[in-house]
Every structure is written in C-alpha cells, then in structure tokens.
Amino acid sequence: MHNPIEIPFYVPWITRDDRKATVNALKSRWLTGGPQAKKFEELFADYVGAKHAVAVNSCTAALHLSMRALKIRSGDEIIVPDLTFAATANAPLFCGAKPVFADIDEKTFNISPNDVLERITPRTKAIIPVHYGGQPCNMKEILEIAEDHKLFVVEDCAHSLGSTYDGQQMGTFGIMGCFSFYPTKIITTLEGGMVTTDDEKICKRLRLLREHGMNRTALERESSTTWFYDVVDLGYNYRLPEALAALGIAQLKRINEGIKRRIRAASYYTKQLSKYAEVITPYTAGNRSHIFHLYTIRIQKNPRGATRNHVFKRLLDSGIQSSVHYTPLHLMSFYKQFLDQKSHNFPVAEKIYDEILSLPLYPTLLKSAMEKVTTEIRNALN
Ligand SMILES: Cc1ncc(COP(=O)(O)O)c(C=O)c1O
C-alpha cells in the first residue's frame, strides 16, 4: 500500500451548470437518440470546423464505426502508432483487419511518417495517426504519404479536441476524426465520443451503423406516418444518451477556458522542470498548438542513478499520482501475435518507454499542488 492520494492524476471538472443541464435532460421524454444529441453534434461540428459530427457512446465506438464506414475487412492492414491506447489498434481488429504498428517520433511521441512509409504493403488501407497528449501529428507528411499510396487517414483525436495544425483544428484533416469524452479528456460526457467528417456519404453510413443499421430511427419515425423501418446493414447500438449529450453541450461552452488553464499549468511545469538536465519537457512543433491533455516528461537516468521509476515511486510515496502513457503496444501480450519479423523493430518507442512520465494536469489543478509535484521530482532526482 502507498500513502493516501493527496494529488490525484486527474480530477474531472463538473460544474453546477453541467449538473443542471444533465438533470434537465432526464426530465425529457427522449432519453436517447433525441434532440440533445443532435444539438451537441451541430455545436461540435461548428467548434471543430467540420461539416458533420456524429455522436456515439465512446471513442472506441467512433473508431470502430470509422473502420466500418470505410469497409475495412479481413486481409486489410491499418497502420497505427506503437505508442497509443489499445482502442486505436482494436478498431481494425473488430473488422477482422490487422493493425500494423509504426514507431514514433522521439520529440513529439507521435507516429513517425518515415516509419509509416516502411510499414506500407499492398494490403495497407488506412493510417490512424493519434495526436499524442494533445499535440498534432505531422499532418503534412502523413497526408502526402496517404495520397501517394491511396490510403485513408482517420485521425484518432481522443487527446486533441481543440488543438490545431497550421491554424486548422484536428479532426478535419483525415476522412474522419474520432474524439473521446472519457472523464480525463478535454471535455467529458462520462463516456462518449464523436466522429467528424466532411463527407456526406460517410456521415450517412456512420448514422446508419450507429443505430442497428436501421434506415429510419425512432426520432425520424415519430414525425412520419409509418411505423416501418428496414435493417439494411449490420449495425450497433452506439447512441449517446440524451443526458450525456446535454452534459457535452454544457462542457463545450467552457472548453476554451479549460484549454487555457491546461496550457497555463503546462507552462508552470515546464518553467520549473527545465532546470533539471535529466528532465526533457514536452516539445511543441512551431506550426502546432498543444492543448495538453497529457503533460508527459522524459526522465533520463542521472549520475546519481535516479530513473523514471524512482520518480514515480517518490511521487506516490508523497501522495501524488502520476502515470505512464503508454506501454508500447508491441510489448503487450495480446498484440504480440500481430508482429512479424520486420515489425519487431521499434527503437524509439522502446527507448522512451523507460523514461516517460505523465504528471497530474487538469483545469482545477492548483499552483500549490504543482509546486509540490515539482518539489518532489527535484527530491527524487537528488
Ligand atoms: C488515443 C486513444 N484512442 C482511443 C481511446 C478510446 O476512448 P474511449 O475511452 O472514449 O473509448 C482512448 C482512451 O483513452 C485514447 O487515449
């Protein structure tokens, strides 16, 4: 057992307005598949700058639907970063396709375009770049590769709602963008997700697959004179309930304030931690904005023998939770079966895996808590 947690890794930011909006939605006749989800979709599309947004009940569902919308199937290969959450790689697997892991860039921890090129085969159908921690990938190079090899790009924007590349929001570069509203994310609906797209046909297909493959939803049938619907494809129940959509609308209203606070907290950490030679603070490329879903540092072994694991332990002993994002997928038991000889090679992901540590960061984090975190890191390094 460790000491009681004094500074958790994450604390959700739920206000009175959020609670009011959620409870009000519970008073409605529509509890799911209704007007709140529709309104949330419209506001979300507007915020991101996409033509369409389709609300779903997780980013995992969003990624799955994106693969189904592209008709990904057995025999296809989808390139994903080695350093990501399991759901990115699971989406192709849900459709019988194979995830192919690509190594990452040492500075940004994002998928390496050069390594993507190495992994392309005649079976490759798509790339799913993940904007790790809230910093956009090198979209120029990824889109060029995709165009040259006729591949789809589906952005995994689970971390990156509100971040920009050349001034344009993430989720508008690929054929689709998939977002998460899990409690630690930039906004939360408890569980929830969204797919953005500019493609009308894809949008229609996403909506169909979200609701059991039915060609007319309950909401559509209500304003019609017939009870009839047909099932025209294999679909799912991936709807976002109304109370959660209402919470999403309330959260979206103050997204910019949340991001501002995250960036302010990140600058404080960077200022304090840049003093230590063995700590590498997050790097942000010039044409990108980093919205710090994660604040991930690297801790290189120092002459006194202190390592990332020492720092993790010291923080925990002081009541501070930190975390590691992520164990590279190729090192996890389940994913080993998808590796071949060539794809065993992930030097950068393996190198940084021993060094990365994500520090507590959320909109309500106090300066005094950050002071304690940085003081304990200093103590651990000494
Ligand atoms: C990169 C990435 N993709 C996908 C997901 C899945 O999101 P959800 O929990 O909303 O299904 C996560 C969740 O943490 C994630 O970090």
The ligand as a MOL file (V3000), in Angstrom:
LIG
                    3D

  0  0  0     0  0            999 V3000
M  V30 BEGIN CTAB
M  V30 COUNTS 16 16 0 0 0
M  V30 BEGIN ATOM
M  V30 1 C -5.6180 7.5420 -28.0940 0
M  V30 2 C -6.9260 6.9890 -27.6360 0
M  V30 3 N -7.7680 6.4580 -28.5450 0
M  V30 4 C -8.9670 5.9530 -28.1840 0
M  V30 5 C -9.3740 5.9480 -26.8830 0
M  V30 6 C -10.6900 5.3360 -26.5090 0
M  V30 7 O -11.5520 6.2750 -25.9830 0
M  V30 8 P -12.8800 5.8520 -25.1940 0
M  V30 9 O -12.4850 5.5550 -23.8000 0
M  V30 10 O -13.7630 7.0610 -25.2960 0
M  V30 11 O -13.4560 4.6780 -25.9000 0
M  V30 12 C -8.5320 6.4910 -25.8980 0
M  V30 13 C -8.9770 6.4870 -24.4910 0
M  V30 14 O -8.3430 6.8470 -23.5840 0
M  V30 15 C -7.2840 7.0200 -26.2810 0
M  V30 16 O -6.4460 7.5320 -25.3830 0
M  V30 END ATOM
M  V30 BEGIN BOND
M  V30 1 1 1 2
M  V30 2 1 2 3
M  V30 3 2 2 15
M  V30 4 2 3 4
M  V30 5 1 4 5
M  V30 6 1 5 6
M  V30 7 2 5 12
M  V30 8 1 6 7
M  V30 9 1 7 8
M  V30 10 2 8 9
M  V30 11 1 8 10
M  V30 12 1 8 11
M  V30 13 1 12 13
M  V30 14 1 12 15
M  V30 15 2 13 14
M  V30 16 1 15 16
M  V30 END BOND
M  V30 END CTAB
M  END
